[in-house]
Amino acid sequence: MKKNIILCGFMGCGKSTVGALLAKKTGMAFIDLDSYIEKKQGMTVSDIFEKYGEPRFREFEREAARELSQKNSMVIAAGGGTLTFQENVDTLRTSGKIILLDLPLDTVAKRLENDTTRPLLNRPDKLEAMKALFEKRLPIYKSAADIIVNGDESPMQVCMEIMSQI
């Protein structure tokens, strides 16, 4: 039985891209936690935030983390905020290794420059909000991670680095 690989990191760090590639290379299934929630709820993350607010989304997220931690042989791309909650860290860690895709804020800012799908960044002061959130979350990600890899490489390089460490 293969354990899960849980990818964490700030929004835009490449969890979904690297996760899909990693799943293909390892023969594991790939699941994006936010997409899983969207399918279950029948609406986008942005719509969930708008209709129910962040606290309700976080409930859906906890439920999804519990459900996915019961499965194995999966590469799971956790949402940017998922592992900022210790309960989710503890739940997902029972099913596998947590890998942080670490990259500098300027790379994240470039990748998210024209992205309007991130509810927490959909505001006039997007760059300031991103910086504050990044600085708050990075230490939390680092303490949650079993392995930290440089996410500022090509998706294939990041994938190969993860495979060499697990």
N, C-alpha and C positions, 0 to 999 in steps of 0.2 A: 504493500500500500504506500503510494507516494503522498507525502504531506503536501499541504498547500504552500504557495509562495504568495505573500501579500505585499504588494507594492504600495509604498506611501511616499508622500511628498507634496509640495505646494502645487496648486492648480497650475497647469501648463508645463509641469516638469517632465511629462512624457509617459506617465503611468499606463495609459491606454495603448499608446503606440508600442512601447517596449513590452507591455504585458501580452499583447496579441502575438508579437514576434517570439517572445519567450515561450508562450504556450505552443506555438507551432514547432519550435526547435526541440521542446521537451516531450511533445506528445500529450501535454496536459490540456485541459479545457480552459478557456479564458472567459472571465466574467468581469465586467466593469460594474462596480457597486452602484453607481448612480444610474446606469442603464437598467440594472436589476430593479431598483426602486421605481424608476419610471414605468417599466412594464407592469409591475405589481399595482401601482397606483393609477395607471392609465393617463398619466400626465407628465410633462417635463418637470425637471427640478425647479426651473424658474417659475412654472405655474404653481407648483407646490408651495414655494416660498411666498408667492403673491397671494394665493388663496388661503393658506393655513399658517404661514409664518415659519421662521426658522425653527422654533422649538418643536413643532409638529414634524417637520422634515427630519430633525435629529431623532425623533422617536422611530420614524420609518427606517432610518439608518441603523439604529441599534437592533431593530428587529431583523433587518437584512444581514447584519454582521452575525447575529446568532444563527440564522438559517444557513448561511454560507459556511460557517465554521463547523457545521455538521457534515459537510461534504469533504471529499479529498481529491487529490490529483488535479487541483485547480490553481491557476494563476489569477489572483484577485487584485484588480486595480481599485484600491480604496479611494473614496472621495477625499478632496483636500482637507476637509475638516474631520473626517471619520476618526482618525487616530489622535485627535486632540482631546478625546474623551477616554479616560483610563479604562472605563468599562469595555469599550470597543477594543482597546489594545489587549486587555486580558482575554476577552472572548476570542479574538482572531489569533492570538498567539497560541492558544490551545491547539490550533489546527495546522500550524506551520511556522515558517520563518517570515519575519517582517523585514523588508528591504527598503531602505530610504534611497530615493533618487535625489541626490543632493546637487544643487546647481545655484549659481549666483543670481541675485535679484535682477541684475540688468538683463540676463538671458531670459528670465521669466517675463519681465516687462516687455521685451521685444516680441516674445511668442504670443503674449496676450494683448498686444497693442490694439488690434482691431476686433477682439473677441467681445461680443455683447451677451454671451450666454451665461456669464457668471454673476448670479444674483448679488453676491457680496461686493462685487466690483462695479456694478451698474450704478454709478454715481458720478457727479461732475469732478470730484477730486480722486478719480480712479487711481492715479499713481501714488498719491499719499496714502490712500486706503490700502493699496497693495503692499506698500512698504511696511506699514504698521502691522498688517496681518502677517506678512512674511516674518518680520522680526519676532512677533509673538509666537508663531507656530514652529519655527525652525528648531528651537531648543526642545520643544515637545516631541517633534518628529525624531530628533536624535536620541532622546531617551527611550522612545518606543522601539527603535530599530535594533534588530539583531545584527544586521549588516548594513553598512553605508557604502554606496557606490557613487562615483562621479557621474551625474546625469547630464553633464555638459559635453557629451560626446555624441556620436551618431547613435541612433537606436540600436543598430547591430552591435556596435562596440559596447554599449551599456548592457545589452542582452548577454554578450559573451562574458563580460566581467561578472555578471550575476551568476552565470552558469559555472564559472571557475571558482566562485566562492561558496556555492552550495553543493 
